[in-house]
Amino acid sequence: MISGPVAFAETLEVHVVDPEGHPVPDVAVFATIPGAASTAKTASEPAIMDQRDTRFVPHILVVQKGAYVAFPNSDIVAHHVYSFSKPNDFVLPLYKGVTPDPVRFEHDGVVTLGCNIHDHMLAYIVVVDTDVFGVTDGNGVIELEVASSAAGYDVSIWSARIRDSKDPITQHMRTHGSVTFSLQK
């Protein structure tokens, strides 16, 4: 979530619920300070998007802009991983056993993953320009440590379950505490 120490940090609890008030797991959540440039360093080790039982694991992965993602294949069959999501498009031709070199994601946005062999395989990488991020748990909740800021901060969510929008939904927060996003569609 936060890489490196923060002089003054606040805990922000984010809840995501559906129209009936049920928790929504696996939602990408990230926080930014409006107008502030990201100064965080990307992780030194690549993030992992594995393949098991002809599925991508995890279904949604959040990484910081500039991060590398490795695509090991822990499955018993070969996969041909690709994304046509511009400008983070890439292709990893058919492989099994030997993991290809990690892919670097230099542009923020949502990257949709697929497999040319198994059409049902689908996953997402959400690339963000901040070091404050994560994914909601089974209870639709995540706690983020955000830097104190007089300007407050923007909290954004993204999920494939949000219809009619490829862009994150954002709320501005002036103080720490908690915020609930209620998905309407």
Buried (B, 14 or more C-beta within 10 A) or exposed (E): BBEEEBEEBBEBEBBBBBEEEEBBBBBBBBBBBEEEEBEBEBBEEBBBBBBEEBBBBBBBBBBBBBBBBBBBBEBEEBBBBBBEBEEBEBEBEEBEEEBBEBBBBEEBBBBBBBBBEBEEBBBBBBBBBBBBBBBBEEEBBBEBBBBBBEEBBBBBBBBBEBEEEEEBBBEEBEEBEEBEBEBEE
